[in-house]
Each structure stands twice: as C-alpha cells, then as structure tokens.
Amino acid sequence: MSEWMGALGFGIGLLAFVLGMTSIIMGFMGSDSGAKGMQHKIEYGFFGVSGLVVCLLMGYALA
C-alpha cells in the first residue's frame, strides 16, 4: 500500500511543479500594461510560487 501512496505523492508533486512553472512563465508573457497587467503578473507569480512550494513539500514527504 505504501507504493500507492508514494506514486500518488509523486503525481501530485509533478502536477504542482508543472502548474507552478506554467504559471510563472505565463506571468512573464503578459502583454498588458498598467494596473491590469501588474495584477495578472502578481496573480500568476503567486500561483507559480504556491505550486513550487507544494512540489517541494511533496518531495520532502516522499523522502
């Protein structure tokens, strides 16, 4: 049963990493300017960092 839990943890960590990196990249690709553009960059940056933190926590849980 522990193998299933390890596989599930790895899947969640991988998904969090991919979504985190995608959010960070999308934050840099925004072409809007002004307050709306900055809002999008901050939101994407927050979700990106949150995804990477979840990925690191899952890696720590698997170690």
DAMO-V917749 format. One record per pair of residues at least 6 apart in sequence whose C-alpha atoms are under 6 Angstrom apart, sorted by the first residue. I is the first residue (numbers start at 1). J is the second residue. Records with the same first field share a line. If there is no record, write none. Layout:
# DAMO-V917749
I->J / J
This chain:
# DAMO-V917749
13->55 / 58
16->51 / 55
17->51 / 52 / 55
20->48 / 51 / 52
21->48
23->44 / 48
24->44 / 45 / 48
27->41 / 44
